[in-house]
Amino acid sequence: MKKNLLITALLVVLVGNVQSQIFPNPATLSTGQGAPGTIDPLWIVSPWYASSPPNPMGLTYITALINNNCAPGSWVNPASLPPPVNNGNWITGSDGAQCTGIVGYRYFRLTLNLPADCNGNSVATPGNYVLYFSGYVDNGISDVFINGNSTGISGGGFSAGTQLNMTLGGPWVPGINYVDVLVYNGGGPYGLLLVANSTASSAADGDHDGTSDINDQCPCQAGSMTNGCPAAIVGDTIICKGGYTTLTSTGSGTYLWNTGSTNVSITVNPASTAHYSVKVTTSTGFIDSTAV
């Protein structure tokens, strides 16, 4: 009588971020993620105010411009920052003279869409979702607001070593949230460069899976893979010794199985209990892997 073996008959690898809602990776929230001279995809700016402005909620905002050239040699070079937070750039308003601001105040706004729950952690509970940012500014940050609530954070500068490290812990609400950074300009160039604080973010691990939030590609799922994602295993079957089955990975990209195969599917006929794994790399560089 042939001995039965239990192996996985169908292996599915989920390539890319497929959760309907997750806490955003802080490295994806930097100002100026795009080409200089283009419109910032995330950040917007308020009008200028000659004196202390009203609460940021309910104001009208316009687009922000990715703009590194207002103070050449004086502003910290974004490319000099450590990865993965060197993907940001300085931003200004897209209105009028982009490098010469009015003496006064202007809000820079980031809009966040947050899930109600992430791996059992409610977004409304203080401390469950924390953003760690490093801010560079010309001339200074007067305050930072979360959903219209002042955090009292202020300071910062525009040269290397003068960054303002921020810890933003809420209060957050499920759905749309607003982070408003109030910048004061004393005349001449103005701008904001805000990136994830790589030191603090690398120590944070919201889902407690041993992968820091800044490198975790599944930040709401406790995983064991190198990217912080759990293995995606679908369906078990029993085959007889000497039999075979096919393992298939889904998603577009290049494949590398632990057997050495680079095909999307492999056919296996193990002589004893066996384990198989595959790594998928997309054209954008995203890497995911799973095992059976």
HELIX and SHEET records of a PDB file:
HELIX    1   1 PRO A   26  THR A   28  5                                   3    
HELIX    2   2 PRO A   78  SER A   80  5                                   3    
HELIX    3   3 SER A  198  ALA A  203  1                                   6    
SHEET    1   A 2 ASN A   4  LEU A  11  0                                        
SHEET    2   A 2 ILE A 233  CYS A 240 -1                                        
SHEET    1   B 7 ILE A  91  GLY A  93  0                                        
SHEET    2   B 7 ILE A  62  ILE A  66 -1                                        
SHEET    3   B 7 ILE A  39  VAL A  45 -1                                        
SHEET    4   B 7 GLY A 104  LEU A 114 -1                                        
SHEET    5   B 7 GLY A 175  ASN A 185 -1                                        
SHEET    6   B 7 GLY A 140  ILE A 146 -1                                        
SHEET    7   B 7 ASN A 149  SER A 150 -1                                        
SHEET    1   C 2 ASP A 117  CYS A 118  0                                        
SHEET    2   C 2 ASN A 121  SER A 122 -1                                        
SHEET    1   D 3 LEU A 164  LEU A 168  0                                        
SHEET    2   D 3 LEU A 131  ASP A 138 -1                                        
SHEET    3   D 3 GLY A 191  ALA A 196 -1                                        
SHEET    1   E 2 THR A 245  THR A 248  0                                        
SHEET    2   E 2 SER A 265  VAL A 268 -1                                        
SHEET    1   F 3 THR A 254  TRP A 257  0                                        
SHEET    2   F 3 SER A 277  THR A 281 -1                                        
SHEET    3   F 3 ILE A 287  ALA A 291 -1                                        
END                                                                             
